[in-house]
Amino acid sequence: MDRVAAIRSRLEDGLQPSELQINDDSHRHAGHAGARDGRGHFSIRIISPVFDGLSPLARHRAVYAALGDLMQTDIHALAIDARTPLESQ
């Protein structure tokens, strides 16, 4: 399974998003010290009712928890835009 598919699977299973966009930005970081170990740079936009009532920090923690070990094995950097369905309108 490629990295984007693995990220998508974990986030869908863990956070049941109504919208999920994942961008692999790794090509923009070629030569970057953090990219030398083969892990990638990604950005996500995720809309989920799970985030209702959570602070931005708690939302990010929920995303990291859903991704689990991918944060150590496949992801070097992750930009997160996490919103509730009401915030996305």
PDB file with one MODEL, atoms N, CA, C and O in Angstrom:
MODEL        1
ATOM      1  N   MET A   1       0.860  -1.179   0.000  1.00  0.00           N
ATOM      2  CA  MET A   1       0.000   0.000   0.000  1.00  0.00           C
ATOM      3  C   MET A   1       0.902   1.237   0.000  1.00  0.00           C
ATOM      4  O   MET A   1       1.857   1.314   0.773  1.00  0.00           O
ATOM      5  N   ASP A   2       0.596   2.199  -0.866  1.00  0.00           N
ATOM      6  CA  ASP A   2       1.411   3.404  -0.876  1.00  0.00           C
ATOM      7  C   ASP A   2       1.084   4.288   0.328  1.00  0.00           C
ATOM      8  O   ASP A   2       0.086   4.072   1.014  1.00  0.00           O
ATOM      9  N   ARG A   3       1.919   5.265   0.570  1.00  0.00           N
ATOM     10  CA  ARG A   3       1.785   6.090   1.776  1.00  0.00           C
ATOM     11  C   ARG A   3       0.470   6.847   1.851  1.00  0.00           C
ATOM     12  O   ARG A   3      -0.165   6.879   2.905  1.00  0.00           O
ATOM     13  N   VAL A   4       0.058   7.450   0.756  1.00  0.00           N
ATOM     14  CA  VAL A   4      -1.195   8.213   0.770  1.00  0.00           C
ATOM     15  C   VAL A   4      -2.362   7.275   1.068  1.00  0.00           C
ATOM     16  O   VAL A   4      -3.257   7.629   1.835  1.00  0.00           O
ATOM     17  N   ALA A   5      -2.361   6.102   0.479  1.00  0.00           N
ATOM     18  CA  ALA A   5      -3.431   5.129   0.736  1.00  0.00           C
ATOM     19  C   ALA A   5      -3.414   4.678   2.191  1.00  0.00           C
ATOM     20  O   ALA A   5      -4.471   4.508   2.798  1.00  0.00           O
ATOM     21  N   ALA A   6      -2.226   4.483   2.755  1.00  0.00           N
ATOM     22  CA  ALA A   6      -2.117   4.078   4.155  1.00  0.00           C
ATOM     23  C   ALA A   6      -2.620   5.184   5.080  1.00  0.00           C
ATOM     24  O   ALA A   6      -3.324   4.913   6.052  1.00  0.00           O
ATOM     25  N   ILE A   7      -2.258   6.425   4.777  1.00  0.00           N
ATOM     26  CA  ILE A   7      -2.728   7.563   5.573  1.00  0.00           C
ATOM     27  C   ILE A   7      -4.247   7.659   5.487  1.00  0.00           C
ATOM     28  O   ILE A   7      -4.927   7.818   6.502  1.00  0.00           O
ATOM     29  N   ARG A   8      -4.771   7.561   4.272  1.00  0.00           N
ATOM     30  CA  ARG A   8      -6.226   7.637   4.062  1.00  0.00           C
ATOM     31  C   ARG A   8      -6.948   6.544   4.862  1.00  0.00           C
ATOM     32  O   ARG A   8      -7.941   6.818   5.536  1.00  0.00           O
ATOM     33  N   SER A   9      -6.460   5.340   4.785  1.00  0.00           N
ATOM     34  CA  SER A   9      -7.087   4.223   5.481  1.00  0.00           C
ATOM     35  C   SER A   9      -7.117   4.453   6.991  1.00  0.00           C
ATOM     36  O   SER A   9      -8.147   4.240   7.631  1.00  0.00           O
ATOM     37  N   ARG A  10      -6.008   4.880   7.555  1.00  0.00           N
ATOM     38  CA  ARG A  10      -5.953   5.101   9.002  1.00  0.00           C
ATOM     39  C   ARG A  10      -6.880   6.233   9.436  1.00  0.00           C
ATOM     40  O   ARG A  10      -7.577   6.116  10.445  1.00  0.00           O
ATOM     41  N   LEU A  11      -6.891   7.328   8.677  1.00  0.00           N
ATOM     42  CA  LEU A  11      -7.731   8.465   9.059  1.00  0.00           C
ATOM     43  C   LEU A  11      -9.218   8.145   8.882  1.00  0.00           C
ATOM     44  O   LEU A  11     -10.042   8.543   9.705  1.00  0.00           O
ATOM     45  N   GLU A  12      -9.556   7.433   7.820  1.00  0.00           N
ATOM     46  CA  GLU A  12     -10.958   7.058   7.622  1.00  0.00           C
ATOM     47  C   GLU A  12     -11.428   6.115   8.721  1.00  0.00           C
ATOM     48  O   GLU A  12     -12.535   6.263   9.238  1.00  0.00           O
ATOM     49  N   ASP A  13     -10.597   5.156   9.075  1.00  0.00           N
ATOM     50  CA  ASP A  13     -10.970   4.201  10.126  1.00  0.00           C
ATOM     51  C   ASP A  13     -11.086   4.880  11.485  1.00  0.00           C
ATOM     52  O   ASP A  13     -12.007   4.590  12.248  1.00  0.00           O
ATOM     53  N   GLY A  14     -10.163   5.776  11.788  1.00  0.00           N
ATOM     54  CA  GLY A  14     -10.105   6.365  13.115  1.00  0.00           C
ATOM     55  C   GLY A  14     -10.979   7.579  13.337  1.00  0.00           C
ATOM     56  O   GLY A  14     -11.410   7.834  14.461  1.00  0.00           O
ATOM     57  N   LEU A  15     -11.253   8.347  12.265  1.00  0.00           N
ATOM     58  CA  LEU A  15     -11.937   9.634  12.454  1.00  0.00           C
ATOM     59  C   LEU A  15     -13.201   9.809  11.628  1.00  0.00           C
ATOM     60  O   LEU A  15     -13.854  10.846  11.740  1.00  0.00           O
ATOM     61  N   GLN A  16     -13.570   8.841  10.809  1.00  0.00           N
ATOM     62  CA  GLN A  16     -14.785   8.884   9.994  1.00  0.00           C
ATOM     63  C   GLN A  16     -15.032  10.265   9.364  1.00  0.00           C
ATOM     64  O   GLN A  16     -16.076  10.872   9.603  1.00  0.00           O
ATOM     65  N   PRO A  17     -14.095  10.755   8.576  1.00  0.00           N
ATOM     66  CA  PRO A  17     -14.261  12.092   8.002  1.00  0.00           C
ATOM     67  C   PRO A  17     -15.359  12.158   6.944  1.00  0.00           C
ATOM     68  O   PRO A  17     -15.616  11.192   6.225  1.00  0.00           O
ATOM     69  N   SER A  18     -15.997  13.321   6.871  1.00  0.00           N
ATOM     70  CA  SER A  18     -16.941  13.565   5.792  1.00  0.00           C
ATOM     71  C   SER A  18     -16.197  14.116   4.574  1.00  0.00           C
ATOM     72  O   SER A  18     -16.704  14.073   3.454  1.00  0.00           O
ATOM     73  N   GLU A  19     -15.006  14.626   4.805  1.00  0.00           N
ATOM     74  CA  GLU A  19     -14.132  15.101   3.733  1.00  0.00           C
ATOM     75  C   GLU A  19     -12.699  14.835   4.149  1.00  0.00           C
ATOM     76  O   GLU A  19     -12.327  15.026   5.307  1.00  0.00           O
ATOM     77  N   LEU A  20     -11.897  14.391   3.187  1.00  0.00           N
ATOM     78  CA  LEU A  20     -10.488  14.131   3.469  1.00  0.00           C
ATOM     79  C   LEU A  20      -9.682  14.373   2.202  1.00  0.00           C
ATOM     80  O   LEU A  20      -9.899  13.724   1.178  1.00  0.00           O
ATOM     81  N   GLN A  21      -8.759  15.304   2.283  1.00  0.00           N
ATOM     82  CA  GLN A  21      -7.838  15.580   1.185  1.00  0.00           C
ATOM     83  C   GLN A  21      -6.424  15.353   1.707  1.00  0.00           C
ATOM     84  O   GLN A  21      -6.066  15.843   2.778  1.00  0.00           O
ATOM     85  N   ILE A  22      -5.636  14.622   0.959  1.00  0.00           N
ATOM     86  CA  ILE A  22      -4.262  14.334   1.339  1.00  0.00           C
ATOM     87  C   ILE A  22      -3.357  14.718   0.172  1.00  0.00           C
ATOM     88  O   ILE A  22      -3.561  14.274  -0.958  1.00  0.00           O
ATOM     89  N   ASN A  23      -2.365  15.540   0.456  1.00  0.00           N
ATOM     90  CA  ASN A  23      -1.399  15.922  -0.559  1.00  0.00           C
ATOM     91  C   ASN A  23      -0.017  15.434  -0.145  1.00  0.00           C
ATOM     92  O   ASN A  23       0.417  15.649   0.986  1.00  0.00           O
ATOM     93  N   ASP A  24       0.664  14.776  -1.074  1.00  0.00           N
ATOM     94  CA  ASP A  24       2.044  14.370  -0.854  1.00  0.00           C
ATOM     95  C   ASP A  24       2.926  15.511  -1.352  1.00  0.00           C
ATOM     96  O   ASP A  24       3.059  15.727  -2.557  1.00  0.00           O
ATOM     97  N   ASP A  25       3.522  16.231  -0.418  1.00  0.00           N
ATOM     98  CA  ASP A  25       4.356  17.388  -0.739  1.00  0.00           C
ATOM     99  C   ASP A  25       5.840  17.044  -0.718  1.00  0.00           C
ATOM    100  O   ASP A  25       6.682  17.942  -0.723  1.00  0.00           O
ATOM    101  N   SER A  26       6.165  15.770  -0.694  1.00  0.00           N
ATOM    102  CA  SER A  26       7.549  15.332  -0.539  1.00  0.00           C
ATOM    103  C   SER A  26       8.470  15.886  -1.623  1.00  0.00           C
ATOM    104  O   SER A  26       9.623  16.221  -1.351  1.00  0.00           O
ATOM    105  N   HIS A  27       7.961  15.981  -2.847  1.00  0.00           N
ATOM    106  CA  HIS A  27       8.790  16.473  -3.953  1.00  0.00           C
ATOM    107  C   HIS A  27       9.279  17.906  -3.711  1.00  0.00           C
ATOM    108  O   HIS A  27      10.311  18.308  -4.249  1.00  0.00           O
ATOM    109  N   ARG A  28       8.550  18.665  -2.913  1.00  0.00           N
ATOM    110  CA  ARG A  28       8.930  20.049  -2.620  1.00  0.00           C
ATOM    111  C   ARG A  28      10.042  20.127  -1.575  1.00  0.00           C
ATOM    112  O   ARG A  28      10.579  21.203  -1.310  1.00  0.00           O
ATOM    113  N   HIS A  29      10.380  18.986  -0.987  1.00  0.00           N
ATOM    114  CA  HIS A  29      11.368  18.967   0.091  1.00  0.00           C
ATOM    115  C   HIS A  29      12.572  18.092  -0.249  1.00  0.00           C
ATOM    116  O   HIS A  29      13.302  17.662   0.644  1.00  0.00           O
ATOM    117  N   ALA A  30      12.776  17.832  -1.525  1.00  0.00           N
ATOM    118  CA  ALA A  30      13.922  17.020  -1.941  1.00  0.00           C
ATOM    119  C   ALA A  30      15.204  17.675  -1.448  1.00  0.00           C
ATOM    120  O   ALA A  30      15.404  18.879  -1.606  1.00  0.00           O
ATOM    121  N   GLY A  31      16.057  16.873  -0.856  1.00  0.00           N
ATOM    122  CA  GLY A  31      17.311  17.393  -0.328  1.00  0.00           C
ATOM    123  C   GLY A  31      17.220  17.921   1.083  1.00  0.00           C
ATOM    124  O   GLY A  31      18.244  18.189   1.712  1.00  0.00           O
ATOM    125  N   HIS A  32      16.020  18.075   1.590  1.00  0.00           N
ATOM    126  CA  HIS A  32      15.798  18.543   2.958  1.00  0.00           C
ATOM    127  C   HIS A  32      16.335  17.498   3.923  1.00  0.00           C
ATOM    128  O   HIS A  32      16.160  16.300   3.699  1.00  0.00           O
ATOM    129  N   ALA A  33      16.983  17.934   4.988  1.00  0.00           N
ATOM    130  CA  ALA A  33      17.596  17.008   5.946  1.00  0.00           C
ATOM    131  C   ALA A  33      16.596  15.983   6.469  1.00  0.00           C
ATOM    132  O   ALA A  33      16.940  14.813   6.630  1.00  0.00           O
ATOM    133  N   GLY A  34      15.376  16.405   6.732  1.00  0.00           N
ATOM    134  CA  GLY A  34      14.369  15.503   7.265  1.00  0.00           C
ATOM    135  C   GLY A  34      13.864  14.491   6.271  1.00  0.00           C
ATOM    136  O   GLY A  34      13.259  13.493   6.662  1.00  0.00           O
ATOM    137  N   ALA A  35      14.098  14.724   4.988  1.00  0.00           N
ATOM    138  CA  ALA A  35      13.618  13.810   3.956  1.00  0.00           C
ATOM    139  C   ALA A  35      14.652  12.743   3.611  1.00  0.00           C
ATOM    140  O   ALA A  35      14.348  11.811   2.867  1.00  0.00           O
ATOM    141  N   ARG A  36      15.842  12.861   4.126  1.00  0.00           N
ATOM    142  CA  ARG A  36      16.918  11.916   3.780  1.00  0.00           C
ATOM    143  C   ARG A  36      16.639  10.494   4.248  1.00  0.00           C
ATOM    144  O   ARG A  36      17.144   9.537   3.661  1.00  0.00           O
ATOM    145  N   ASP A  37      15.844  10.351   5.293  1.00  0.00           N
ATOM    146  CA  ASP A  37      15.569   8.998   5.804  1.00  0.00           C
ATOM    147  C   ASP A  37      14.440   8.310   5.041  1.00  0.00           C
ATOM    148  O   ASP A  37      14.060   7.188   5.375  1.00  0.00           O
ATOM    149  N   GLY A  38      13.905   8.973   4.021  1.00  0.00           N
ATOM    150  CA  GLY A  38      12.892   8.362   3.181  1.00  0.00           C
ATOM    151  C   GLY A  38      11.452   8.631   3.588  1.00  0.00           C
ATOM    152  O   GLY A  38      10.524   8.271   2.864  1.00  0.00           O
ATOM    153  N   ARG A  39      11.261   9.258   4.736  1.00  0.00           N
ATOM    154  CA  ARG A  39       9.894   9.584   5.147  1.00  0.00           C
ATOM    155  C   ARG A  39       9.421  10.805   4.365  1.00  0.00           C
ATOM    156  O   ARG A  39      10.238  11.574   3.859  1.00  0.00           O
ATOM    157  N   GLY A  40       8.110  10.984   4.265  1.00  0.00           N
ATOM    158  CA  GLY A  40       7.554  12.020   3.418  1.00  0.00           C
ATOM    159  C   GLY A  40       6.968  13.206   4.151  1.00  0.00           C
ATOM    160  O   GLY A  40       6.779  13.192   5.368  1.00  0.00           O
ATOM    161  N   HIS A  41       6.686  14.237   3.363  1.00  0.00           N
ATOM    162  CA  HIS A  41       6.019  15.455   3.820  1.00  0.00           C
ATOM    163  C   HIS A  41       4.610  15.455   3.233  1.00  0.00           C
ATOM    164  O   HIS A  41       4.433  15.276   2.028  1.00  0.00           O
ATOM    165  N   PHE A  42       3.618  15.654   4.085  1.00  0.00           N
ATOM    166  CA  PHE A  42       2.230  15.600   3.644  1.00  0.00           C
ATOM    167  C   PHE A  42       1.438  16.760   4.238  1.00  0.00           C
ATOM    168  O   PHE A  42       1.802  17.319   5.272  1.00  0.00           O
ATOM    169  N   SER A  43       0.349  17.107   3.562  1.00  0.00           N
ATOM    170  CA  SER A  43      -0.614  18.058   4.126  1.00  0.00           C
ATOM    171  C   SER A  43      -1.988  17.420   3.987  1.00  0.00           C
ATOM    172  O   SER A  43      -2.289  16.749   3.000  1.00  0.00           O
ATOM    173  N   ILE A  44      -2.813  17.649   5.005  1.00  0.00           N
ATOM    174  CA  ILE A  44      -4.161  17.085   4.972  1.00  0.00           C
ATOM    175  C   ILE A  44      -5.191  18.148   5.353  1.00  0.00           C
ATOM    176  O   ILE A  44      -4.923  19.065   6.130  1.00  0.00           O
ATOM    177  N   ARG A  45      -6.351  17.987   4.785  1.00  0.00           N
ATOM    178  CA  ARG A  45      -7.546  18.742   5.196  1.00  0.00           C
ATOM    179  C   ARG A  45      -8.553  17.670   5.548  1.00  0.00           C
ATOM    180  O   ARG A  45      -8.909  16.835   4.716  1.00  0.00           O
ATOM    181  N   ILE A  46      -9.007  17.701   6.784  1.00  0.00           N
ATOM    182  CA  ILE A  46      -9.920  16.667   7.256  1.00  0.00           C
ATOM    183  C   ILE A  46     -11.097  17.321   7.971  1.00  0.00           C
ATOM    184  O   ILE A  46     -10.916  18.143   8.869  1.00  0.00           O
ATOM    185  N   ILE A  47     -12.287  16.947   7.565  1.00  0.00           N
ATOM    186  CA  ILE A  47     -13.525  17.427   8.167  1.00  0.00           C
ATOM    187  C   ILE A  47     -14.168  16.230   8.863  1.00  0.00           C
ATOM    188  O   ILE A  47     -14.457  15.215   8.228  1.00  0.00           O
ATOM    189  N   SER A  48     -14.390  16.354  10.171  1.00  0.00           N
ATOM    190  CA  SER A  48     -14.964  15.229  10.912  1.00  0.00           C
ATOM    191  C   SER A  48     -15.777  15.725  12.099  1.00  0.00           C
ATOM    192  O   SER A  48     -15.370  16.663  12.785  1.00  0.00           O
ATOM    193  N   PRO A  49     -16.924  15.101  12.345  1.00  0.00           N
ATOM    194  CA  PRO A  49     -17.701  15.447  13.533  1.00  0.00           C
ATOM    195  C   PRO A  49     -16.984  15.054  14.823  1.00  0.00           C
ATOM    196  O   PRO A  49     -17.326  15.549  15.898  1.00  0.00           O
ATOM    197  N   VAL A  50     -16.002  14.180  14.725  1.00  0.00           N
ATOM    198  CA  VAL A  50     -15.217  13.781  15.894  1.00  0.00           C
ATOM    199  C   VAL A  50     -14.526  15.000  16.526  1.00  0.00           C
ATOM    200  O   VAL A  50     -14.256  15.005  17.727  1.00  0.00           O
ATOM    201  N   PHE A  51     -14.245  16.021  15.726  1.00  0.00           N
ATOM    202  CA  PHE A  51     -13.534  17.205  16.221  1.00  0.00           C
ATOM    203  C   PHE A  51     -14.425  18.186  16.976  1.00  0.00           C
ATOM    204  O   PHE A  51     -13.930  19.140  17.575  1.00  0.00           O
ATOM    205  N   ASP A  52     -15.723  17.957  16.950  1.00  0.00           N
ATOM    206  CA  ASP A  52     -16.645  18.868  17.629  1.00  0.00           C
ATOM    207  C   ASP A  52     -16.298  18.974  19.114  1.00  0.00           C
ATOM    208  O   ASP A  52     -16.225  17.966  19.816  1.00  0.00           O
ATOM    209  N   GLY A  53     -16.087  20.192  19.578  1.00  0.00           N
ATOM    210  CA  GLY A  53     -15.775  20.445  20.978  1.00  0.00           C
ATOM    211  C   GLY A  53     -14.308  20.287  21.331  1.00  0.00           C
ATOM    212  O   GLY A  53     -13.929  20.516  22.480  1.00  0.00           O
ATOM    213  N   LEU A  54     -13.467  19.899  20.370  1.00  0.00           N
ATOM    214  CA  LEU A  54     -12.046  19.729  20.637  1.00  0.00           C
ATOM    215  C   LEU A  54     -11.257  20.985  20.263  1.00  0.00           C
ATOM    216  O   LEU A  54     -11.575  21.660  19.284  1.00  0.00           O
ATOM    217  N   SER A  55     -10.244  21.283  21.039  1.00  0.00           N
ATOM    218  CA  SER A  55      -9.341  22.385  20.719  1.00  0.00           C
ATOM    219  C   SER A  55      -8.500  22.000  19.501  1.00  0.00           C
ATOM    220  O   SER A  55      -8.427  20.823  19.149  1.00  0.00           O
ATOM    221  N   PRO A  56      -7.866  22.980  18.858  1.00  0.00           N
ATOM    222  CA  PRO A  56      -6.989  22.638  17.732  1.00  0.00           C
ATOM    223  C   PRO A  56      -5.899  21.628  18.119  1.00  0.00           C
ATOM    224  O   PRO A  56      -5.595  20.721  17.345  1.00  0.00           O
ATOM    225  N   LEU A  57      -5.322  21.779  19.291  1.00  0.00           N
ATOM    226  CA  LEU A  57      -4.291  20.846  19.737  1.00  0.00           C
ATOM    227  C   LEU A  57      -4.860  19.435  19.905  1.00  0.00           C
ATOM    228  O   LEU A  57      -4.223  18.458  19.511  1.00  0.00           O
ATOM    229  N   ALA A  58      -6.034  19.330  20.477  1.00  0.00           N
ATOM    230  CA  ALA A  58      -6.670  18.016  20.655  1.00  0.00           C
ATOM    231  C   ALA A  58      -7.015  17.387  19.305  1.00  0.00           C
ATOM    232  O   ALA A  58      -6.935  16.168  19.155  1.00  0.00           O
ATOM    233  N   ARG A  59      -7.392  18.190  18.339  1.00  0.00           N
ATOM    234  CA  ARG A  59      -7.679  17.676  16.996  1.00  0.00           C
ATOM    235  C   ARG A  59      -6.413  17.099  16.369  1.00  0.00           C
ATOM    236  O   ARG A  59      -6.439  16.019  15.780  1.00  0.00           O
ATOM    237  N   HIS A  60      -5.310  17.826  16.500  1.00  0.00           N
ATOM    238  CA  HIS A  60      -4.044  17.341  15.957  1.00  0.00           C
ATOM    239  C   HIS A  60      -3.630  16.044  16.646  1.00  0.00           C
ATOM    240  O   HIS A  60      -3.150  15.114  15.998  1.00  0.00           O
ATOM    241  N   ARG A  61      -3.817  15.988  17.950  1.00  0.00           N
ATOM    242  CA  ARG A  61      -3.485  14.765  18.681  1.00  0.00           C
ATOM    243  C   ARG A  61      -4.337  13.597  18.207  1.00  0.00           C
ATOM    244  O   ARG A  61      -3.850  12.469  18.131  1.00  0.00           O
ATOM    245  N   ALA A  62      -5.601  13.852  17.889  1.00  0.00           N
ATOM    246  CA  ALA A  62      -6.483  12.798  17.383  1.00  0.00           C
ATOM    247  C   ALA A  62      -5.996  12.298  16.023  1.00  0.00           C
ATOM    248  O   ALA A  62      -6.036  11.099  15.746  1.00  0.00           O
ATOM    249  N   VAL A  63      -5.541  13.213  15.184  1.00  0.00           N
ATOM    250  CA  VAL A  63      -4.996  12.826  13.881  1.00  0.00           C
ATOM    251  C   VAL A  63      -3.742  11.974  14.082  1.00  0.00           C
ATOM    252  O   VAL A  63      -3.606  10.913  13.473  1.00  0.00           O
ATOM    253  N   TYR A  64      -2.826  12.440  14.934  1.00  0.00           N
ATOM    254  CA  TYR A  64      -1.595  11.677  15.193  1.00  0.00           C
ATOM    255  C   TYR A  64      -1.916  10.294  15.751  1.00  0.00           C
ATOM    256  O   TYR A  64      -1.285   9.308  15.369  1.00  0.00           O
ATOM    257  N   ALA A  65      -2.890  10.218  16.648  1.00  0.00           N
ATOM    258  CA  ALA A  65      -3.269   8.927  17.230  1.00  0.00           C
ATOM    259  C   ALA A  65      -3.819   7.992  16.150  1.00  0.00           C
ATOM    260  O   ALA A  65      -3.504   6.802  16.136  1.00  0.00           O
ATOM    261  N   ALA A  66      -4.634   8.530  15.253  1.00  0.00           N
ATOM    262  CA  ALA A  66      -5.191   7.710  14.179  1.00  0.00           C
ATOM    263  C   ALA A  66      -4.093   7.200  13.241  1.00  0.00           C
ATOM    264  O   ALA A  66      -4.173   6.081  12.733  1.00  0.00           O
ATOM    265  N   LEU A  67      -3.077   8.020  13.017  1.00  0.00           N
ATOM    266  CA  LEU A  67      -1.988   7.623  12.125  1.00  0.00           C
ATOM    267  C   LEU A  67      -1.032   6.631  12.781  1.00  0.00           C
ATOM    268  O   LEU A  67      -0.373   5.851  12.094  1.00  0.00           O
ATOM    269  N   GLY A  68      -0.959   6.661  14.093  1.00  0.00           N
ATOM    270  CA  GLY A  68      -0.145   5.691  14.834  1.00  0.00           C
ATOM    271  C   GLY A  68       1.300   5.662  14.385  1.00  0.00           C
ATOM    272  O   GLY A  68       1.955   6.699  14.285  1.00  0.00           O
ATOM    273  N   ASP A  69       1.794   4.454  14.113  1.00  0.00           N
ATOM    274  CA  ASP A  69       3.208   4.268  13.795  1.00  0.00           C
ATOM    275  C   ASP A  69       3.625   4.868  12.459  1.00  0.00           C
ATOM    276  O   ASP A  69       4.822   4.973  12.194  1.00  0.00           O
ATOM    277  N   LEU A  70       2.686   5.265  11.611  1.00  0.00           N
ATOM    278  CA  LEU A  70       3.065   5.928  10.361  1.00  0.00           C
ATOM    279  C   LEU A  70       3.836   7.219  10.628  1.00  0.00           C
ATOM    280  O   LEU A  70       4.631   7.662   9.799  1.00  0.00           O
ATOM    281  N   MET A  71       3.592   7.817  11.799  1.00  0.00           N
ATOM    282  CA  MET A  71       4.313   9.045  12.146  1.00  0.00           C
ATOM    283  C   MET A  71       5.812   8.769  12.350  1.00  0.00           C
ATOM    284  O   MET A  71       6.627   9.678  12.193  1.00  0.00           O
ATOM    285  N   GLN A  72       6.177   7.556  12.689  1.00  0.00           N
ATOM    286  CA  GLN A  72       7.587   7.209  12.874  1.00  0.00           C
ATOM    287  C   GLN A  72       8.186   6.533  11.644  1.00  0.00           C
ATOM    288  O   GLN A  72       9.392   6.620  11.414  1.00  0.00           O
ATOM    289  N   THR A  73       7.354   5.862  10.859  1.00  0.00           N
ATOM    290  CA  THR A  73       7.883   5.063   9.757  1.00  0.00           C
ATOM    291  C   THR A  73       7.747   5.698   8.378  1.00  0.00           C
ATOM    292  O   THR A  73       8.567   5.429   7.500  1.00  0.00           O
ATOM    293  N   ASP A  74       6.732   6.533   8.166  1.00  0.00           N
ATOM    294  CA  ASP A  74       6.455   7.040   6.823  1.00  0.00           C
ATOM    295  C   ASP A  74       6.325   8.555   6.712  1.00  0.00           C
ATOM    296  O   ASP A  74       6.508   9.109   5.628  1.00  0.00           O
ATOM    297  N   ILE A  75       6.014   9.229   7.811  1.00  0.00           N
ATOM    298  CA  ILE A  75       5.724  10.657   7.768  1.00  0.00           C
ATOM    299  C   ILE A  75       6.788  11.430   8.534  1.00  0.00           C
ATOM    300  O   ILE A  75       7.005  11.208   9.725  1.00  0.00           O
ATOM    301  N   HIS A  76       7.447  12.344   7.823  1.00  0.00           N
ATOM    302  CA  HIS A  76       8.409  13.233   8.480  1.00  0.00           C
ATOM    303  C   HIS A  76       7.724  14.518   8.933  1.00  0.00           C
ATOM    304  O   HIS A  76       7.951  14.991  10.046  1.00  0.00           O
ATOM    305  N   ALA A  77       6.885  15.080   8.067  1.00  0.00           N
ATOM    306  CA  ALA A  77       6.195  16.335   8.372  1.00  0.00           C
ATOM    307  C   ALA A  77       4.749  16.239   7.918  1.00  0.00           C
ATOM    308  O   ALA A  77       4.442  15.660   6.876  1.00  0.00           O
ATOM    309  N   LEU A  78       3.861  16.823   8.729  1.00  0.00           N
ATOM    310  CA  LEU A  78       2.438  16.764   8.432  1.00  0.00           C
ATOM    311  C   LEU A  78       1.788  18.101   8.765  1.00  0.00           C
ATOM    312  O   LEU A  78       1.776  18.525   9.921  1.00  0.00           O
ATOM    313  N   ALA A  79       1.249  18.758   7.748  1.00  0.00           N
ATOM    314  CA  ALA A  79       0.477  19.986   7.947  1.00  0.00           C
ATOM    315  C   ALA A  79      -0.993  19.567   8.035  1.00  0.00           C
ATOM    316  O   ALA A  79      -1.499  18.864   7.161  1.00  0.00           O
ATOM    317  N   ILE A  80      -1.668  20.006   9.097  1.00  0.00           N
ATOM    318  CA  ILE A  80      -3.034  19.555   9.363  1.00  0.00           C
ATOM    319  C   ILE A  80      -4.004  20.727   9.379  1.00  0.00           C
ATOM    320  O   ILE A  80      -3.781  21.717  10.076  1.00  0.00           O
ATOM    321  N   ASP A  81      -5.076  20.611   8.613  1.00  0.00           N
ATOM    322  CA  ASP A  81      -6.220  21.518   8.687  1.00  0.00           C
ATOM    323  C   ASP A  81      -7.389  20.624   9.100  1.00  0.00           C
ATOM    324  O   ASP A  81      -7.958  19.913   8.271  1.00  0.00           O
ATOM    325  N   ALA A  82      -7.743  20.664  10.388  1.00  0.00           N
ATOM    326  CA  ALA A  82      -8.770  19.789  10.954  1.00  0.00           C
ATOM    327  C   ALA A  82      -9.969  20.635  11.410  1.00  0.00           C
ATOM    328  O   ALA A  82      -9.831  21.510  12.265  1.00  0.00           O
ATOM    329  N   ARG A  83     -11.125  20.367  10.838  1.00  0.00           N
ATOM    330  CA  ARG A  83     -12.317  21.150  11.123  1.00  0.00           C
ATOM    331  C   ARG A  83     -13.529  20.263  11.356  1.00  0.00           C
ATOM    332  O   ARG A  83     -13.546  19.093  10.977  1.00  0.00           O
ATOM    333  N   THR A  84     -14.547  20.849  11.991  1.00  0.00           N
ATOM    334  CA  THR A  84     -15.827  20.179  12.136  1.00  0.00           C
ATOM    335  C   THR A  84     -16.637  20.464  10.885  1.00  0.00           C
ATOM    336  O   THR A  84     -16.291  21.367  10.124  1.00  0.00           O
ATOM    337  N   PRO A  85     -17.721  19.707  10.652  1.00  0.00           N
ATOM    338  CA  PRO A  85     -18.560  19.988   9.481  1.00  0.00           C
ATOM    339  C   PRO A  85     -19.108  21.428   9.493  1.00  0.00           C
ATOM    340  O   PRO A  85     -19.199  22.053   8.436  1.00  0.00           O
ATOM    341  N   LEU A  86     -19.463  21.948  10.641  1.00  0.00           N
ATOM    342  CA  LEU A  86     -19.983  23.332  10.698  1.00  0.00           C
ATOM    343  C   LEU A  86     -18.922  24.345  10.356  1.00  0.00           C
ATOM    344  O   LEU A  86     -19.227  25.370   9.746  1.00  0.00           O
ATOM    345  N   GLU A  87     -17.697  24.093  10.724  1.00  0.00           N
ATOM    346  CA  GLU A  87     -16.600  25.023  10.436  1.00  0.00           C
ATOM    347  C   GLU A  87     -16.194  25.016   8.968  1.00  0.00           C
ATOM    348  O   GLU A  87     -15.535  25.946   8.504  1.00  0.00           O
ATOM    349  N   SER A  88     -16.571  24.000   8.251  1.00  0.00           N
ATOM    350  CA  SER A  88     -16.142  23.878   6.858  1.00  0.00           C
ATOM    351  C   SER A  88     -17.103  24.533   5.885  1.00  0.00           C
ATOM    352  O   SER A  88     -16.838  24.583   4.684  1.00  0.00           O
ATOM    353  N   GLN A  89     -18.208  25.032   6.390  1.00  0.00           N
ATOM    354  CA  GLN A  89     -19.214  25.628   5.492  1.00  0.00           C
ATOM    355  C   GLN A  89     -18.825  27.017   5.071  1.00  0.00           C
ATOM    356  O   GLN A  89     -19.557  27.661   4.319  1.00  0.00           O
TER     357      GLN A  89
ENDMDL
END
